[in-house]
Amino acid sequence: MRFKDKVVLVTGSSHNTGLEIASLFIKEGARVIVHGSTNETVQEGVEKLKSIGMKNFKSVSADISDIDQVRRMFLLIKNEFGRLDILVNNACNQGIGESFENMDFSFFQHVINVNVMGTFMVSQQAVKLMMTQKSKGVIVNLGSNISTRAIHNRTAYITSKGAIDALTKSMATDLGPFGIRVNMVAPGYIFTNRWDVLSEEIKIRRRKNVPLGKEAKGKDIAEAVAFLASDCASAISGVRLLVDGGISAQHLPVDVDF
């Protein structure tokens, strides 16, 4: 097992892709900390993991946009495990809302506070713990392919993911001399419960945007995260790994490419 006895924190791991990432690390022998923003969401994730036979994990709740809650979370991690080997920054606000001209400032600010400030604060607390260890650790951020290929009516989210691109590079540069690797996985479409409300027509149209003809599953993203966190990627830092079925390579989808 690639991660036997490693201590892994996956933020936003109570559902969807985060839950898949946590599950893979558990299967690979890690001691995983499952995180959600509230006790209720964390408990939902705990029940889902138990229902599929997962056992080797702990749970914690914290609003990652609140520095006091982040600090308390890391105090619990330090007291329970004494170390942190891998951090996966998956938690985010999807920022689904109004178009730019109608977007309320408070909405924009909240998305940035969770996605950018939250990633920064969680990472900084993780680094403080990692730097006390002989084996320094690995951080994998979750970005998005839309940080370089914008879509409509998602200004706050797109802005936040562009910041994660830059933050990843800066972290990798500053933390490399200490032996801490930092990379990013940038997904495109991922099949989650948010697809349940989509019509078949919309699903078919979305898939035409993907050269491979299908959206990623949570497990696909989890495998990419695990690779970058593993010893197989020991010389890789500061990269943006696209997992989008070829969307970013394509200029136009097949039905409009005349």
N, C-alpha and C positions, 0 to 999 in steps of 0.2 A: 504494500500500500504506500502511495506516494507521500501521504501526510500523517503517518502514524505518530500519535502523541503530540502533533503540532497543535498549538492553541490558535484558533481562528475566530475572528469577529467578522460577521457579515451583517452590515447595517441594512435595514429594510428587508429582513429575511423572513417575515411572517406570512408572506404570500407571493404568488406569481414567480418571477424570475429569481428573486432573492431566496425564496424557499428552495428552488431547484439548486441554487449555488450551495446553500447550506447542506442540503441532502447529499450532494456529491462529496463534499468535504467529510461529512460524517461517514459515508460509505468507504472513503479512502483512509479512515483511521484517525481523523482529527478530532480534537475536543472543541466543539463548535459553540460559540455564543450566538444565539438567535436573538435578533433585536427587532423591536417595533417602536412606534412613537408613543403608544399607550399600552397599559396593562391588558386592555381588551384585545387589541390587535396581536399582541405577543401571544396571548393565550390561544387565539385562533390558530396561529402558526404552530404552537406546541401540540395542539390536538391533531393537526394535519400530519405532523411528523410522526407522532405516535401511531397514527392510523396506518402508516406505511412501514411500521416496524423500526423507526429510528429511535435510538436510545442515548447515545453518547453526546448529549448537548445540555447546555444551560440556557436560560432565557433572561433577558433584561429589557426594560423599557426606558426610553429617553427621547425627548424632543431634541434632535441634534442641532436645532437653531438656537438652543438655550445653553450657554456655556456652563452654567451651574449644573444642569442635568448631565451634560457630557462629562464633566469632571467627576460627578458622582458615579456614573457608569464605569469610568476607568478605575476609580477607587475599588469598586466591586470586583472588577477584573483582576486588578493587582492582588487584592486580598484572597481571591478564590484560586487564581492560577499562578500568580507571581511573574507572569511573562505574557507576551503576545508575539506570535511568530508571523501571522498573516492578518492583514486588514483588507477587507473588501468593502469599498465605499459604494454601496448599491442604493441606499435610501435616497429618494428624491420626491419632489413635488412635480407632477406631470405638467403643470402649468396650462391646463386646458381651459380656455376662456375666451375673452374678447380679442378682437383684432387690435393692432397697435394704437390706432387713433381713439379707440374707445376704452382702452385698458386703464383701470384705476391704478394709481401709483402704489397703493397698499398691497394690491395683488402682485404686482411686479416685484415689490420689495420682499414679500413673503417667499416667493419662489427662489429669489436670489439668496435669501437668508438660509433656507433649507439646503438648496443644492450646492451653493458655493461656500457660504460661511460655514454651513454644517460640515461639509467635506473638509474644509480647512481645520476646523476645531477638532473634529474627531481624529484627523490625521496627525495633528500636532500632539495631542495627548498620546496617541499610539507611538509616535516617534520617541517621546520622552521615556516611555517604558522600554521600547526596543533598544534604545541606546545604552541601557543598563545591562544588556544581555551579551553573551559571547557571540551567539548567532543573531545578527541584528534584525532581520525580518524583511518582509515584502509587503508592499501596498499595491493593490489593484483598484483603480477607479473605474466606474462605469460612466462612459460618455454616451455619445450618439452620433450616427452618421449625419444628422441634420445640423450639426454645428458648422459644417462647411457646405451644406446643400439645404438651404432654408425651405420650410414649408409654410403654408398660410396659417395665420391666427395663432401662432405659438411663440410670440416674441420673447416672453420671459423665459420660457424653457430653453429656446435656442440660444439665447444670450448666456444662460447659466452653463450650458454644455460647451459653448465656446470658451468660457472661463475655465472649465475643467480641462480642456485641451491644454491651455497655457499653464494651468496649475500643475498638471502632470509633468510637463517638461521642466518647470522650475523646481519642483520637488526632487525630480530625478537628478538634476544638476547639483542642488545643494546637499542632498542626502547621500549621493553616490560615494563620496569620500569616507562616509561612516559605514559603508557596506550595506546600506538600505536601498533596495531596488524599488522603483515606482513605475508602473505601466498603466495603460488604459485599454479597456475593451469598448469598442464603439459599435453597438448593434444598430440594425435597421428595424424592420418590422419584427415583432416578437408575438407569437400567439399566446395571449393571456386571456383572463376572463373578460377583459375589455372588448374582445372580439365577439362576445356573446350577443351584444346589442346590434351588431352590424348585419345588414342584409347580405344574402348570398351574392347579389350583384356587386356590392361594394367590395366584398372579399375577393371576388374574381378580378375586379378592376385593380385592386391593390397588388395582387399577385402578378399582374402584367407589368408592374413596375420593377419586378425582380427577375433578372436574367435566369436564375435557377428555377423560377416559377413557383416558389413557395417561401413562406415566411419562416424565420427561425423558431425553434422551440426553446423553452427555457433551458433545457439540457444542453443545447448547442452553445448558449452563452456561458453556462456553467463550465463546460469543457474548455472554452477559451480562457476563462478566468483561472481555472486550475492549471492550465499549461503555463501561463505567465507567473503563477505563484510557485511553480515547481522548480526543482533543481535543473530540469531540462532547459530552463530559460535563465540559467545563472549568469549569462553574459548579456542579457537583454534588459535595458532600462531606458525609460523615456519614450517608449513607442506607443503608437495609437493603432491597435489591432482592429481592423474592420471585420465585423461579422454580420454582413448585410445581404448575402446572396448575390453580390455583384452589382447592387444598386448604384454604388458610388463610381463604378467603372463605366456605367452606361450614360450616354447623353440623352437619349429619348427612349421611352418604352416602345415595344415592338408595334403596337397598334397605331402609333403616331409617327413612326420613323419612316417617312416616305422619301 
